[in-house]
Amino acid sequence: MKVTFADARVWRYTITAMSKFIDTAVLTATDDFLSVKGIDPSKTALLEFTIPRSAFETYDIDADTKLQLNLDEVGKIMRSAERDDKITIEADGSSIKLTFEKRGVPRTFRLPLQMEELQEIPELSLDLDNVFEMSGEVLYEAITGLEDVGEVLWVKGEEGVLRLSSESDLSEAEIVLSLDKGVLGKAEVKNPGFSVSYGMEYFTYIKQPLRVSDTAIIKADADMPIKLELSFIEGAKLNYYVAPRAE
């Protein structure tokens, strides 16, 4: 397997985000796409990063491939990716090689593959009635503004409005994103007045990929996992699910 993608930053921010709360991930390469998927040990959060074949400069896959990655080690390597780097990923039966290249100068890293049985990661299909679309930068700034206030993120929706809030014993904060102000690109609310809470840490983890995403879509409903869909260059996508807090 050998694939090359033009913007290593997308990989850097996504994989390093995953490595903060997921131990191992499964890289899958098929004729149509490449994906990296992982679930945290508590089964609270699941992340899947998918890039279509057409987005790669090089895409050489002899057969459908599944590799198990140690995200702690891969994440350390990804942190060395720089602006304007392209990334090449190569794998044989026992190791994976990551090469970053800028202005014709390659930097190559090699890691052994994890050879134990592949982790089983569930497929999720959720029927979520409320959909809010915004830029990745808007959601990044919202999470940044709330993350130090409390340990819980509240997500509330009304017609044309998404409310994100947090509180502690000493303070509380709320950020209102609306269609009227032009902050939301879309707000489809079939269950107005819904309210649901999540662990704030799981949104802090995903902040960096938000910064390089073109759009961010939140799908949520009362007592349901939240789904965050991020879109990047060349059709790359990240789907992120977080289970609600048990009250």
N, C-alpha and C positions, 0 to 999 in steps of 0.2 A: 504494500500500500504506500502510495506517495501522493500527497495533496498539497497545493500551495494556495494561500489566501492573501489578498493584497493588503489588508489592514490588520496587523497583529494586535492593535489596541482592543478590538472587539473581543478577541480571544483572551487577552490579558485581563480585562475587567471582568469578563464572565467567569473564567476559570478561577481567578483569585477570589471572587465573590463566593463561588461554590466551595472553595477550600476552607472557608471560614467556619462552615457548619456541616459539611459533608465529607466523610472519610474517603470513600471510594466512589468512582463513577464508571459507567460503561460507555465506551465510544463505539458507535455502530456506523459502519460505512456500507452503503448499498449502491446500486447503479444510479439511484435518483438523489440521494442526499447523504450527508454525514451529520450525526448527532452525538451529543454528550449528555448523558442523563444520570442523575443521582438523587438519592433521598437521604435525609439526615437520620441519625440513629434513633431518634425519638419518633420518627415517622410523622413529624409535624409539617415539614416542608419538602416539596419535590420540585426539582428544576430540570428542564430539558432545553438544551441549546441546539438548534437545527439550522443547517445551511444547505441550500439546494446545490446540486452538482453544477448548475450553470454559473454559480457565483465564484467558482474556483478558477484560478489561472491554469493549474495542473490538477488533473483528477484521474489517477491511475489506480484502479481497484481490480484485482484479478478475480475476486469472488467476494460475496457478502462477508464482512469481517466484524467481529466483536472483540474488543479489547477491554480489560479491566485496568483502570488507572488509579494509582495512589495520588489523591488530589493534594495532599500536603506537599509531596515532592514536585508534582507538576506545577502546582501553584507557585512555588518558590522560583521555578524557572520562568514562568510566565511574567513574573514581576520585573524581569529584566528587559521585556519588550519595550521599545522606544517608539516615539512618533515617527511615522514614515517607514517603519519596519514592515516587511512582508513576512509571513510565517509559512514554513514547510514542515509537514508532519510525515514521517516515514516510520513504518513498522515492519518487523519480520516476526518470526515465531517467538522470540524471546525478549526483544527490546523495542523501545520506541525512541525515535530521534527527532528532536525539535530544533529547527534552524531558523534564526531571525536574520534577515538580510536588509541592509540599507546601503545605497550607493555602491553596490557590488561587493560589500564586505560581509561575509557570513559569520555568524556566531552559533556554534552547534553544541547541543547538549544531548546526552544519551542516558536513558533510564531503563532498568529492567522492568519487564511487564509483571504484573501480579498474576501468578499462574493458578491460583486456587479457583474453585468453581465460581462462575459468573454470578454476581448478585442479581436476584430477581427484583425488578422494579415495576410496580404496577402501572397499568395504563389508566388514566383518569379521563372521564367524560362527565362533565357537570352541566346541569341545566340551571344557569344563573340568570335571573330576570332583569338585572340592572347593569347597564353598560355605560362607562364613562371614558371618553378619549381625550388625551391631552398630549403635550410634548413631553419628552423624557425630562427635559430641564425643569419644567414646572413641577413634576412629581418629585424630582431630586430636591428642589428647594423646599417643598412642603415637608418631606421627611427630615431634612436637615433642620428645619425650624421646630420640629416637634420631638426629635429623638432624645434630647436631654431633659425634657419635661417630666416624662414618666415612663414606666415599663410597658404600658398598654397603649395600643393604637386603636381608636374607635373610628369606624367607617360608617357614615350615615348618609342616606340619600333621599332627596326630594326631587320634585319635578324641576329639571334644569340645574340642579345643584348637587355637588358632592361636598360633604363636610368631613374633614379629618381632624381628630382632636386627641389630646392626651392630658393627663392630670396627675398630680402628686399631692401629698399632704400640704404642700406649701404653695403650689401654683397650678394653673391650668392654661391651656392654649388651644385655640381652634383656628383652622385655616379653611376658608370657604372658596371653593372653585365653582364657577358658574358659567352657563352659556351666555347670560346677559353681558357679562364683563369680557367675553371673548376668550376666556381662559380655557374653557372646555370646547373641543371641536365637536363633541357629540355627548348627549346625555339621554339615554333611553331608560326610563325608570318605570317599570311595571308594578313595583311594590313600594310606592312612596312612603316614607316614614320608617323604612327598615333601619336597623342598627345592629352592628356586630363588632366584636373586639378580637384583636390578635396581639401576640407578643411583639412589642416594638422591635426587638433585636432582629427579627427576621426581615424587617424592612430596612434596617440599618445595613444588614449584610449586602443587600442588592443595590445600594445607592450608586456605586461606581458604574455598573452597566447602564443605569439610567442616563448618565452624562453623555454617552455616545449613541444613545438610541434616538431614532427619528420620531417615533411615536410611542406612547404608553397607553394601554387600554386596561382599565380595571373592571372586572366583572365580579359582582358580589351580591349576597342576599343574606337575610337573617339566618343565623345558625348554620351557615354553610361555609366551606373553604372559600377563600378569595382566590381569584385567578388574575395574574398580572401578565399581560402580553406585551413584549417589547419588540419593536421592529428596527433593524439595523440596515446598513448598506447591503446592496446586492441580494436582498431577500432573506438575509439571515434573521432568525427569530429566536426569542427566548420566552418560554412559557414557565411561569412560576406559580406554584400553589402553596398556600399556607392554611393549615387547619385553624378553626376558631378556638379561642380560649374556652376552657370549661369553667363556667361560673360556679 
